[in-house]
Amino acid sequence: ELEKETVGPILATCNYLGLTSGKQLCVDYLRANLCGATALNTVHIADLYFEPDLKEKAIRAVEDHFEVVVGGEEWLSLSAEEVAWWLKRDALCMSREGAVLEALLKWLQRDPSGRAEAFVALVLDVEGLRLPFLDAAGLERLRSVPGLGVDGAAAVLARVEEEAGRRGGSLGHTVRRRFYGIEPVVCENTYELPDTDRVVRSLLVLDGSLIAIGLGR
């Protein structure tokens, strides 16, 4: 019987034995049970067994349920390169950019000494953790992340201070991100936004400056 815990091994067996119908049953099961809790693992399975349609749907599920995904074991087991790939996706949907910081901190805590250098690189990557969207509390948390070493802590602090000093200016190219649960706020200022076919769903203004655009598909 196909279940969450058995579908992977059964799919592997069917693929090895060339049982096309059995493999398709497994793929159909994975597609029918796709949700935030299963999405990341399904991406890996679909990639391993060359199921591009399933992989595309699973990626979309990760994007749509990002805050659920990062609470699972699969997220904590990702490599630094995989974490970076996910965080650079403009279509990640979340309640606030702080969810990305929390996801990074959880990932760091799995192996603080082994992942400290990669964590610093992820924070410094402007396409990953997008500081223009991070609130003051998030910036403050970044100032005091332990175990990064002298150079790493200094690099993170320098980026935080740069962003803190820039608040009130243009968001530039980092404006793309999907948010939900934010009440629309009227802003009289005009901003140049990157081309996108997504629908602007909400605005967030902090200290008189536009700091977040909620995008929906």
Disulfide bonds with the S-S distance in Angstrom:
none
